[in-house]
Amino acid sequence: MAFTRSRIANRIAAKVAAGFVALAAIMPFGCIVFAAEDDAKHFPEVSIGSSLPNELADPLGARSALSRYGIVQTAIYTGEVFENIRGGFAEGGHYHGLVNVATDIDMGTFIGWQGMSFHTSMFVTHGSSITADNVGTIAAVSHIEATPSIRLFEAWLDQSLLGGAASIRFGQLAIDAEFATLDTGGAFISSTFGWNTLMTDNLPNGGPIYPLAAPGVRVKVQPTAGLVLQAAIFNGDPVGDCEGDPQKCNDHGLEFRLKDPPLVMAELAYTHSLSLPGAIKIGSWISFDDFKDQRLSDDGRSQADPASSGEPRLYDENYGFYATIQQMLFQVPGSEDRGLTLFARVAASPEDRNQIDLYVEGGVTLAGLINARPNDVLGIGLAYTHISDRASRLEQDTHFFNGTFGSVRSYETLLEISYTAEIMPGWSLQPDFQYYWNPGGNMPHPVDTDGARLLESTAVIGLRTKVVY
């Protein structure tokens, strides 16, 4: 009987979620921020709609009609072609695409519930992964790479409190929407400049990040101007036990898991404009799932030792810390966000239970330095991922006890140079170059049988197009 009730509850939850997806899909495409100076135009300030005739920008007046009820939508298409021109598993090219449709409802306008907003988003992903098929790096070449699917992503309610000085958000949430990120990350394509490799690798199935969100609650407080404190608790594993690709185990984002060990996040952010704008964030996370020791068995011996129990030592939690900084060093006179900005981020976790114990990134963005192209952005970033000594020593132990010779992982370093060129408002092209030293952390080539041949340093070139309507 309990099993039957569980199946019924799951079906109901799936149908409700499917309704959210349908709502997002069937409404005419719209956007969140509208041009206030002209009430007849209901497209965002940065949108291809601003370059279209009104019958295309606001077809049949649908956008303006919906906005009067507080219902607005975003539709974005991102498509990209990447070619591995050197190193990795094999040379070759791939195409990947993402359709992102989101619905936002101001519940004050819609039903008179002041301060409450509703958001839901869905993805349609298609194409193949150059990272998995050709490159073999720890950091994904593109942050939109995902198993082809139609899936619900986020679905939440947000209640503003204390005159806007605080808010609480609950529902299906993604950590990488609000935590541990940098504004400068938008200038890059590699996934690590968004949700970094350490946190992706150390959390169960990557944690609730693109393309899999999870149920959670987030509280945010702004006690004074420029200072923001936020904390959240999530169902810590968006997939649970899974063999193979985690995204195929929750292929449409409709599982709404609630019984997995929780993940707790906390972050303090400070922004300033003392001489030039800048921001600092410090944060931490703790997962209450079970984690295996990277080298030792439960009897204290190396897991590679034939005399050991063969069962890894277990830890009943995992945790990490991070800090970010971004500081504008030069500002184009008369502008707010055009100029030269320096950024850096560091993240760390204990080496005993994690393959990656240290992550460091840094770089610069140059936004709108040419007056004729005020919305173009050049990004130059360097990211370093360190394999924990505990994980490396297990590989050494394995070679010792087996009497073999082979590679031992150590680190992976990425250089990315990317230029985002605005073709017209709402449409951009982004040529991209990525170079990886020690791809995979110093991995052997998959066709090598004795471990003597390693993956060579890898060079990838690509082009992304993005359209916002």
N, C-alpha and C positions, 0 to 999 in steps of 0.2 A: 504493500500500500504506500509506504514511504517513497519507494522508487517511482510509483505512478504519479504521486503528487509532485515529485521533483521534475519528472518529465513534463508534466503540465505547466509547472512554473517556468521551466526553461522555454517552453513553446510560447507562453504568454510574453516573456521578456523578449524573445526573438521577434515576435510580431510587433511589439511596441517599438523596438529598435528599427525594424524594417519600415515602420511608419515614419520615423524620423528621417531615414534615408530617402524614402519616397517624397517627403515634404521638401527636402533639400533638392531633389532631382527635378520635380515637376514644375516648381515655380519658375517664372521667367528669370533669367539671370539678372542680378542686381548687385549692389555694392553697399559698403558700410557707411562711407563718408560722402556726403553729397555737397555739390557746389551751392553754397548758401546764397550767393549773389544773384542767382537766377533760379527761381522756384520751378521753372519749366524744365530744367535739366536735372536729372537724377542719376548722375554717374559720379564716381569718385574723382577727387582732385587730380589723381594720377591714374588715368584710364584711357584706353583706346577709344572709349566712348566720346571723349572730348574732341576727337578728330572725325567723328562720324556725324552724318545728318541726324536730326532729332528722331526721325522715324526708326533709325537703327539704334541710336543711343537709348531711346525710351520707347521700345516697340509697343504700339497700341496703347501707350500711356500706362503700361503695366507697372513700371518701376515707380512712377509717381503715385499711382493708386495704392500700391503696397506700402510705400513709405508713409503715407498718411495714417496707416494703421500700425506703424512702428515695425513693419516687416521689411527687412532688407536682406540682400544676398551678395555673395562674392563668388565670382567664377574666374579661375586662373588655369591656364594651360602652360605647362612647362615640358619642353621636349629637348632632347640633347643627343648628340652623336659623339662618341669617344673612340679613339684609336690607340691601342697599345703599340708603340713604335719601337720599343726596345725592352728586353728583359722580361721578367715575369714568367708565367707558364708558357704563353705563346703570344705571338703578335696577332693582331686582329682588331676588328671594330665591333661596336654594339650601339644600338639605339634604345633609349629608355624614355618613357613619357609618363606624365602625371596630370590628371584632371582633378582639381580641388574645387568642390562646390560647398559653400557654407551658407547657412541661414542664421540670421540674427534677429531677435525680436525684442524691442523695448516694451517690457510688460506694463510700464506706466502708460504708454500710448495705447497699447493693445487692450488691456483690461483694467487700467487704473491702479496697478500695483507699483507704486513708486519705488524707484531704486533697484528694481529687479530686472534682470536681462536673461535671455535664453539664447544659447548658441548650440548649433550642431553642424558637423562637417562630415563630408564623405570623400573618399578617394577612389579614383579609377586608375590603377597602375598597369602599365603594359610595357613590353620589351624585355630585354635580358640584361644580366649583370656582368659588366666587364671585370669587376673586382673578383667575383667568384670564378669566372670562366677563363680569364686571361692574365690577371695581375697577381692575385694571391696576397695582397697587402692586408695589414691589420686595419688601417683606416680605409673605409670605403671611398672609392673614387668620387662618387656622387651621393649627396645626402638624400636624394629622392629614390635611390635604388630600392626596389621592393619586389616581392613575388607578385606576378600579375594577378589582380583580383579587383572586385568591387567591394569596398568595405566601409563600414561606419568607423569614424575616428573618434572625435570628441562629441559629447552631448551633455551639457551642464547648465545649471542655473547659477547666477551670480547676484548676490544681494549687497547693495551698497549700504553702509552704515555710518553713523556719526558725521553726517553731512559730507560724505565722500572720503573721510579720513580713514575708513576701514571698509573691508568687504569680506564676505565669505562666499566661496565657490564650491559647489558639490555636484557630483555626477561622474560621467566618464571623462577623465582628465589625462593630459599628457604632461609629464614633468618638464620636457624640453621646451614647452611653450613659455615657461616663466622662470625656471631655475637654471643656474650655472652657465648662462649664455652671455655672449657679448654682442652689442649692436653691430660691431664690425664683422661679425660672422656672416652677415648677408652678402659680403663682397666676395665670398669664396663658394666653391662647389663641393669640395671634399667634406665628408660627413664629420670629420673630427673637429672642424672649426665651428660646428654647432654643438652636438652632444659628443664630448671627447671620447677617445678610445678607452681610457681607463674606466669610465663609468659604464660604457657600453659592455665591456668585457666582464666587469666585476659584479654587475647586478644580474639576477636571474633572468635569462632570455633578454638581456639588455635593459630591463625595466620598462615601465610604461612610457615609451617614446615612439615616434614615428616608425612604422605605421600602425602600432598597437597601443592604444590607450588602456586605462584601467580605472575602476571605480576609486574615487578618492574625495578628500575634503581639503581645501586650501583656505587659510586665513591670512589676510594681509592688513597691516596697520601702518599708517604714516603719522608718527607722533609729531613731526615737525617737517618743515619744507626741506626737501632733499634727502630725507632719511626714511627708508622703508624697511620694515621687518615682515617677513612672510615665513609661514611654516605650513607643512602639508603632511597628510598621511594617506598612503595609497595601498590598495591591494598590490603586494610587492612583485607579483609575477603575472604578466598579462596572458600567459599561456598555460602554466603548470607543467606537469609531466608530459614530455613530448619527445618522440623519436623522429629525427629528421629536421626539416625546416620548421621552426616555430611558427612562422606566418601561415603555414598550411594547417597547423593544428588549431588555429583560430582564424580561418581564412576570410571571414567576413566581419570580424570585429564584434561579434554578437554574443560572446560568452558571458560577459559581465561577471567575472570571477570575484568572489568575496571571501573565500576560505583560505587563501594562501597567506603565508606569514607577511606581516605589514612592512612597508618601507616608509621611513620618516625622513623628511627633508626640512632644513631650516636655513634661512639666508638673511643677511643684513646687507643692505645696499645704500651707498651714500653717493649722491651726485652733487656737483658744485659748478660754479661759474666764477671762481675767484679771479683769475685773469683770463683763462680760456676754459671751455667746458671740459669736465672730466667725470669719471665715475669709478668707484671701488666697490667690489662685492667680496664678502667672505661667507662661506657656507659649509655645511656638513650634512652627511646622510648616514643612516644606519638601517640595515636590512636584517630582519630577524629570521631569515631562512637558514638552512643548514649549508655549510660550506666545507669543502674538502681541503685538507692540507696539500700543498703543492709538491711536497717531497716525502714527508714522514708518514708511516703507517701508525695504527693505533698502539703498536708495541714499541714505538720509538725508533724503529729501523727505517732505512730507506725503502720506499715501495718497490724499488728495483731489486732489492736484496731477496734472493730466493728463500732466505730463512725468515723473512718477515711474514706477518699475517696476511699481507696483501690487501688489507682493508685500510683506507686512508683515515688518518685522524680527522675527526669532525669538529667544527666550531659552530656554535648555535647563533652566530651573528656575523655580520661584516659591516665595515664602516669606512668612511673616507672624508677627506677635507679638500676644499678648493678655495682659490682666491683669484679674482680677476681685476684688471685695471685697464682703463682706456683713458687717454689724455690727448686732447687736441694740442698740437704744438704750433700750428699756424692756422689762422682763420682768414678766409677771403673777406676783405673789408665789406661791411654791409650785409653779410650773410650769417646764417645761424649754424648750418651743418656742412658748409663747404670748407675744405681745408685739409691739412695733414694731421692724421691721428695715429698715435702710437698705441698698441695694445699688447697685453700679455696675460697668460693664464697658467696656473699651476694646479695640479691635483695629485693627491697621494692617498694610498691605502696600504694596509699591512701586507708584507711580503709573504707571510706564512700561508695565507688562504687565497691569494690572488696571483694570477699570471702576470698582471701588470701592476706595478707598485708606484710608478711615477710617470706623470705626463706633464710636459712643458710646451707651451707655444708662445709665439710672439711675432710681431710684424707691424706693418703700417698700411693704412689706407689713404689714398689721395682722392678726395671727392671734389669734383667741380672746379679744379684749378684753372681750367681753360674757360674763359667767359663765354665763348661760343658754344660750349658743351657743359652747361652747369650741372647736369644730372648724371654725368659719367663718373664711374668710380674705378680706380685701379687698386687692387689688393695684392700685397706681397706678404706671404705668411710662411713660417717655419714651425713644424710640429715634431716633437720628440716623444716617442713611446718607449719606456724601459721595461724589459721583461724582468720579473723579480728574480733575485739570486736563488731563491728557494726552487723556483721552477727550472732555472738553468741547471742547478746542481742535480736535480732528478735526471735530466738528460745526460749529464756527465756520469751519474751512477749507472744509468742504463747501458751506456757504452762500456763502462768498466766491467759490470757483471756479465755482459754478453760477449765481451772480448771483441767489440766492434769499434769502428771509427766512424764518426759522423759529426754533423753540425750541432752546435749548441746555441740556442737563441739568446740574443742579447738586447737588441734595440731596433727600432725602425724610425727613420727620419724622413719627413716629407717637406718638400719645398713646393709651394703653389703660387703661381702668378696668374692673376685673372683680371680681365678688364670688362666691365659692364658698360655697354654703349647704348644709350637711349636712341632708338630709331624715331619714335614719336611717343608722346605720353601714353604709358600703359603697354608699350612694346619695346623690349630690349633684346639685344644680342650679346652673348658673353663668351668670347674666346677664352680658352683656359689651357694652362700647361701645369703638369704635375710631375715631379721627379722624386722617386723613392730610393733611399739608401737602405740596404738590408731589408728588402720587402719580406713581410711575414716575421720580421725579427731575426732573420738569418736562417731561413727555411731551406731544406733541401729541395732540389727540383723534383717534381713528381715522377719523371721518367727515370730518375736515378735510382739504382738498386743498392748501392753501397754507401750513400750519404756523402760522397765526395764532391758531387756537383751541387752548388747552391744556386738559388734564384739570383740572377744578376740584377744590379740596379735597374730600375724600371722608369721609363719615360712615357707619359700619356699626354695626348693632346685632345682637345674637345671643343665643341661649340654648342652652347645652349641658347634656346630662344624661349622667351617668357611673355605671355600676353595676359593682361588684366582687363577684364571687361565688366 
